Amino acid sequence: QGQLVESGGGLVQAGGSLTVSCAASGLPFSEIAMGWFRRAPGKDREFVAAISRTADYTDYADSVKGRFTISRDNAKNTVYLQMNSLKPEDTAIYYCASAYAGGSAYFTESSRYSYWGQGTQVTVSS
């Protein structure tokens, strides 16, 4: 049974940086695309970033493009989301998710992902 566990969330001031991690177990990590999503209070879950299984392709929501970077270490079965220039509107629970994918595929739709982590809270104070 696959499992994803996020870590690294916390409280940070606006303009600061934070990196959240997601460790996978029980999954063929090198064969799955990974994504980050977030849910802000009172809002629907939204796509943040995605990365193909070999990290040759990435994609970002317009709201985070240029500020966030998704990366992965297949040797450690871990995906990262480095967040810079954080804004109060980035406050949310951040979730990682996995999807079986061939080649250089990645996905922005949450429906394509089969495993989800429990989430990690990121709070950006103004």
Buried (B, 14 or more C-beta within 10 A) or exposed (E): EBEBBBEBBEEBEBEEEBBBBBBBEEBEBEEBBBBBBBBBEEEEBBBBBBBBBBBEBBBBBEBBEEBBBBBBEBEEBBBBBBBBEBBEEBBBBBBBBBBBBEEEBBBBEBEBBEBBBEBBEBBBEE
